[in-house]
Amino acid sequence: MYNKERNDSIVEMFRRGGDAVRVFDLLIERYSERLYWHIRRIVVQHEEAEDILQDTFVAAYTSFDKFRGDNEGSLTAWLYRIATNLSIRALRRRRSSIFLSVDSLRNVLSADFESEIAPDGDEIAVKLQRAVVALPIKQKLVFNMRYYDEMPFEAISQVTGQSVSTLKTNYHYAVKRIKEQVTQIEL
Amino acid sequence: MSEMKKMPYRLPEGAMEEMKIRSRAAVRRADAERTAHRQEHRWMVSLAAAAVCLLVAIVGFMRFDGDALSDSPYYDELMSMMDDAPAEVIYEMTADVVWYGGDTNQL
């Protein structure tokens, strides 16, 4: 999933200037699917994920001049950071009280997931995702990006702003929790 | 790039392409708003620059005008000469300055 060379060529296109809208068409074509699933795994509901995906590209477009390429991390990490922040912001809006953490929504998200399961969904994938949805947000983020998007911990660190060692610890606890629930799946 | 792992979520048919279209449209809207904002900004900057130029011109003119009337050393010298001069000299000086085109006997 994670590919630095392809991203660098898009960054070069931006550096050369030209039609930014056309370059964003290319970006949307390449990133929509993976960003959508990244967002969906956080917010669960399709309609909300759809809106956040759109907002992610608009936010990226309006702040692309702030992107410093290799100095601030890869384009993928930057887009994931925007998508992650917008997704967490959406979850915060769904809390019943501002004093509650995003993790207080785990039961709500689990209930949402049950209504969002595809009729022809793979049973093992459903069990795995059910366990992932119930994880605390920090563990969920690192697990999703590492397992589903196959991103290196260094890139995940650029997305979340956490140290690699913290991410590895969170990933370890996430895997442990998931294994407890889905013992028949080898991760 | 490896194969994307299968996700067990419900997704309407054609939703991914629809999302791409919506995202492209949203970026174009953002671009149009940005362009309009830039043009508005340019117009405001031009207006502010014109106002500053006008202000500088007015202040410059007023200073020049004031200098000519009161701050000139020639003006002060002339005033002191006028104060000390006898009446016939004042008449001479005035006659030099104000040209009268008609018959002076008529004055």
Contacts between the chains, C-beta under 8 A, distances in Angstrom:
chain1	res1	chain2	res2	distance
A	1	B	1	6.1
A	1	B	2	6.1
A	1	B	4	7.1
A	3	B	1	5.5
A	20	B	31	7.2
A	21	B	27	6.2
A	21	B	28	6.1
A	21	B	31	5.2
A	24	B	24	7.6
A	24	B	27	4.8
A	25	B	24	5.8
A	25	B	27	7.8
A	28	B	20	5.5
A	28	B	23	4.8
A	28	B	24	5.7
A	28	B	27	7.2
A	29	B	20	6.6
A	32	B	16	6.7
A	32	B	19	6.0
A	32	B	20	5.0
A	32	B	23	6.4
A	33	B	4	6.9
A	33	B	16	6.0
A	34	B	4	7.0
A	36	B	16	7.0
A	36	B	19	6.3
A	37	B	4	7.3
A	37	B	7	5.7
A	40	B	7	7.3
A	40	B	9	6.0
A	41	B	7	7.6
A	44	B	9	7.9
A	46	B	9	7.2
A	46	B	10	6.9
A	46	B	11	6.6
A	46	B	12	7.4
A	46	B	15	7.2
A	50	B	15	7.5
A	50	B	19	5.6
A	50	B	22	7.4
A	53	B	19	5.9
A	53	B	23	6.4
A	54	B	19	7.4
A	54	B	22	5.6
A	54	B	23	5.1
A	54	B	26	4.8
A	55	B	26	7.9
A	57	B	23	4.7
A	57	B	26	6.5
A	57	B	27	5.6
A	58	B	26	5.1
A	58	B	27	6.2
A	58	B	29	8.0
A	58	B	30	4.8
A	61	B	27	5.0
A	61	B	30	5.3
A	61	B	31	7.1
A	62	B	30	5.7
A	62	B	34	6.9
A	116	B	9	5.3
A	116	B	10	5.3
A	117	B	8	5.8
A	117	B	9	7.0
A	117	B	10	6.5
A	118	B	8	5.5
A	118	B	9	5.9
A	118	B	10	4.6
A	118	B	11	7.0
A	119	B	10	7.3
A	121	B	8	3.3
A	121	B	9	7.5
A	121	B	10	8.0
A	122	B	6	5.9
A	122	B	8	5.8
A	125	B	5	7.8
A	125	B	6	5.6
A	125	B	7	7.0
A	125	B	8	4.3
A	126	B	8	4.4
A	129	B	7	7.1
A	129	B	8	5.4
A	129	B	9	7.6
A	147	B	5	7.8
A	148	B	5	5.3
A	148	B	7	8.0
A	150	B	2	6.1
